[in-house]
Structure formats: structure tokens, C-alpha cells
Amino acid sequence: MVDAQRTQSAAALLAMVEAAHDALRASFAAARDRWERSPGGEEWSPRLNAEHVLGGEIRYAQIVAKAIGAPEPPPQTFSFASAEEATAALARLVDSLNAVYRALTDANLSAPTPWRDHVRNVMEVVISHANDHAGQIRREHL
């Protein structure tokens, strides 16, 4: 989970979200030659990881938006034929997510949510989820 010392402010959380998105972009690029290939067993291909993690980003932003009274991003499903498509979709998604995240303040991080108790915890999941999947994609394709 995210280090609580580093998440005392909305600005710190948003910087960590941005870094997690950078990690996703880098992992997509690193996996472009093996986009459809699963490393074996129950592991997902980079494509499945990308489709899953970006879908999660939407769901988490919807939870945050409801809690803080910001406009919810519309639901989306993703299907990426290539790493380049995933990277382009992430860029578009970040624009949509920022409409929610720009409304985050230190005060509303404690707003209650039906999942994970409050906004701060949901944002910590956003960060760890993106970083976890970026790491899975990188490890699978070094």
C-alpha cells in the first residue's frame, strides 16, 4: 500500500497518480512486441493487464466523483489491439480523470465512500493498482 507519510495532501496523492500513469506508459511500451502473449499459467498478457487497469481507473474515479460531488466519468470498456492503442487511451483517460481529480482537496480526502471508507483510501488503491499492473507487465516482459 501507499506510504501514509507521503499521502497527507491531495497534491501528494495526485503526484503519485501521475507517476503511476507514467509507469503504465513505460510498461506498455516495453511490452509492445509481446502484447498478446501471456507469460504462462494464470498470468495475463500485457493487453489484458492494460484493459483491466484502465477499466479500474474509471471505476475508482466514479467512486471518488460521487463522494466529492464532481462529475463522474462515463463508464467505458477497453480493447487494445496494440500497446500504442493502450497508450493513446491512457492519455485520453487521464484527461477525463483529471476532471475529477482537480476537485480533490485536502479536506475532501476524508469524504466517505461506500468502498474503502473514504476518498484517501480509494486514491491509494488507484496508485497501488496502477503500479502493481505496470510492475506485472514489466516483470513479464524483461
TAHUJO-V204934 format. One record per backbone hydrogen bond with DSSP energy under -1.0 kcal/mol. CO is the residue of the C=O (numbers start at 0). NH is the residue of the N-H. If there is no record, write none. Layout:
# TAHUJO-V204934
co=CO nh=NH
co=CO nh=NH
This chain:
# TAHUJO-V204934
co=2 nh=5
co=3 nh=6
co=8 nh=12
co=9 nh=13
co=10 nh=14
co=11 nh=15
co=12 nh=16
co=13 nh=17
co=14 nh=18
co=15 nh=19
co=16 nh=20
co=17 nh=21
co=18 nh=22
co=19 nh=23
co=20 nh=24
co=21 nh=25
co=22 nh=26
co=23 nh=27
co=24 nh=28
co=25 nh=29
co=26 nh=30
co=28 nh=31
co=30 nh=33
co=34 nh=46
co=39 nh=42
co=44 nh=48
co=45 nh=49
co=46 nh=50
co=47 nh=51
co=48 nh=52
co=49 nh=53
co=50 nh=54
co=51 nh=55
co=52 nh=56
co=53 nh=57
co=54 nh=58
co=55 nh=59
co=56 nh=60
co=57 nh=61
co=58 nh=62
co=59 nh=63
co=60 nh=64
co=61 nh=65
co=62 nh=66
co=63 nh=67
co=64 nh=68
co=64 nh=69
co=81 nh=85
co=82 nh=86
co=83 nh=87
co=84 nh=88
co=85 nh=89
co=86 nh=90
co=87 nh=91
co=88 nh=92
co=89 nh=93
co=90 nh=94
co=91 nh=95
co=92 nh=96
co=93 nh=97
co=96 nh=99
co=96 nh=100
co=97 nh=101
co=99 nh=102
co=100 nh=103
co=106 nh=109
co=107 nh=110
co=108 nh=119
co=110 nh=118
co=115 nh=117
co=116 nh=112
co=117 nh=121
co=118 nh=122
co=119 nh=123
co=120 nh=124
co=121 nh=125
co=122 nh=126
co=123 nh=127
co=124 nh=128
co=125 nh=129
co=126 nh=130
co=127 nh=131
co=128 nh=132
co=129 nh=133
co=130 nh=134
co=131 nh=135
co=132 nh=136
co=133 nh=137
co=134 nh=138
co=135 nh=139
